[in-house]
Amino acid sequence: MSQLDTNSAPTWKRRVARLMGRSGASPDTPTVHDVHSAHPAIHTLSTLASKPDAASLAVQSMAVQGLRATERILALERRVADATLSLAQQTYLAEMTVTLQAAAQALRTLIGRQGEQLLAFAEAPQPSQAEAPSWWGRLDAAIEALEGEADRLTAVACGQPIGGSIRTLSETLGTLFRGHADVLRHERTLHAA
C-alpha cells in the first residue's frame, strides 16, 4: 500500500487523502492532525473526554493502561519500520505509527488529574533487552504484542456495560490493535512465499 487509493481505501483514508491534497502534503505521509480528524478510532477516543464519567477513576485507569499499551505498540512498530525491506513497507508503517501517535495524543487528552497521578505510578514502556535484529523477528514481536493487547482489551470490554466509556475505550483500542496486527500478518504472509 504505497499510495492511498481513493477508490478502494477505507473512508478514513479517503478523508486523509483529501485533507492532505488540500494542504499539499504527500498522501504517503499523513500527519497526526490529519489522522486525528479522519480516523474513526481516533475520533471515538477524542470524544470520550466529553462523556460524563470521563473523570471517574475507572475510566482514568483504563485510559492510562490504554496509553501505556499504545506506547508499547508504537515502540514496536517503530522498530519494525527501522528494519523495513522496502519503500512500500516504510510508507504503510509510517501511516500506522502516525495513527498510534494520534491515539496516544487522544488518550493523553482524556487523562485528567487522577489519571496523571496513576500515570506517574504506571510502568513506562521499556525497550526490549533481547531485541530481534532482523525485520522478521521485529515483525513477529510486534504481531504478538498487538494480538496480546487486542485480546486483553477485548476481554475487558466484554465485562463492561454497552455504551460505557470503559467498554468504548477498550473496544476501540482493541479494534485498532487488531487491525494493525492484521496488516503486519498480511505483510509476513506476502514475504513468506
N, C-alpha and C positions, 0 to 999 in steps of 0.2 A: 504494500500500500504506500507507494512513494508519492502519490498525488491524492488529494481529496476529490474523488469522483463525485460530482454533484448529482449524478443521476442514481447511483446505487448506494451512496453513503447514507448512514442514519441521519435523521432530521437534524440532530445537534451538530453533526459535521457539516451539513449544508449551511446551517446558520453561521458556523465559524468561518467557513469559506467565504460567505457573503460579507461578513464583518471584515475579514481580512482583505477582501477585494476592495472594499471602500477605503481601508487605511493604507493600502499599497504594500502590505506585508505579504510575504510568501505564504501560500496555503500549506506549505510543508512545515512551517514552524509557528503554530498558534501560540499566542501569549496566554499567561494566566488569566488576564482580564477577558480575552476572547472566550476561553473555555468556561470561565466563571459565569458569563452571561448566557452561554448557549447549551452547555451540557446539562441534561435533566437531573443527574445525580447531584451536581454542584448546586443547581438551583434549589433542589429539595433540602440539601444541607443548609443552605443560606437562609431558607425560610424558617428553619427550626428555632432560630433565635427569637422570633416574634411570637412563638407559642407561649401560652400562659405558664406552663410548667418548665420552661427552659432554665429557670434559675434553681430548680429543685436539685437536691444533692444527687439523686439517682441519675438525672439527665446529665448533670455536670460530670459525674463519674464515668458515665458511658462516653461522653464527648472526649474526656481525657484518654480513656482506653482507645477510642477510635483514632484520636490524633497520634498516639504512640504507635498504633498498628500501621497507620498511613505513613508515618515517618520511616518505620522499619521497611515497609514495602518499597517506598520511594528510594531508599538507600540501595536496596537490592536491584531495583530496575535500573538505577544509575550505573551499578557495577556491570550489569548486562550490557548497557549501552556503551560503556567503556571498552568492552571486548567485542563489539559488533563486527560482523564479517562483511557488511555491505552498506551502501548509502541508503538503500531502502529500509534496512533494519534501523539505522540511525534515525531516519525520519519517523517511523511509527513509534519507536521508543521515545523519541522527543515528544511526540503527541501524548503518549501515555504518562510520561513523567510530568508534563505540564498539567495534565488532568489531576494527577495526585497532588501537585503543588496547590492547585486551586481547591481541592478537597481539604487539604491541611489548613489553608487560609480560611475557608468557611468554618472549619471546626474551631480554629483559634477565635473567630468572631463569636461563636456560640459560647465559648468558655468564659464564665463570669468570675467574680471574686472567689467564690467557693472552689470553682474549677481550677483557678490559678494556684490555690493552696494545695489542691490534690496533685496538680501538675508538678509542683515542687517536690512532692514525695514519689511520684511515679518514676519508674525506671526509664531513663532515656535510652533510645536505641543504641546498641553497642555494635561496632563493626566486628564482623566475624574474624576470629584469630586464624582459623584454618580456611581461608577463602580459596575457593576453587580457581585455579589460574586460567582455565580455558573458558571460552564462550559457552560451551556445552554445560560445564559444571555450574557456572553462574546462572545459566538459563534454568537448569533443574532446581537449583536452590530457590530461585525466585518463584517458580511454579509451585513448589512445595509450600513455601511461605504463603503465597496468595491463596492456595486451596485451603490451608490450615486456618488462616484468618477468616476466610469466607465461611467455612464450616462452623467456626466458633461464633461468628456474628449471626449466622442463620439460627443456631441453637438458642442464642439469647433472644432473638426476635420472636421465636415461637412461643416463648413464655410470657410475652407482653401483650397487653390489650391492643386490638386492631385500631390503628389511627393514633396511638400514643406516640409520644416523641421518642422514647427509647426504641420502640419497635421500628419506627420510621428510620431513625438513625442507623440501627443495626442492619435492617434490610437494605438500605441504600448503600452503605459501605460494603456489605456482603455481595451485593449485585455488582458493584464497581470492581471489587477484587476478583470475583469470579470471571467477569468479562476480560480483565487483564490476563488472568490465568489461561482462558480460552485462546486469546491471541498468541500468547507465548507457546502454548501447547501446539497450536497450529504451526507456528514457526518451526518448532522442533520436528514436527512431522514432515514438513516440507524439506528439511535438510537432512533427514534420516535416510532418505532414499538414495 
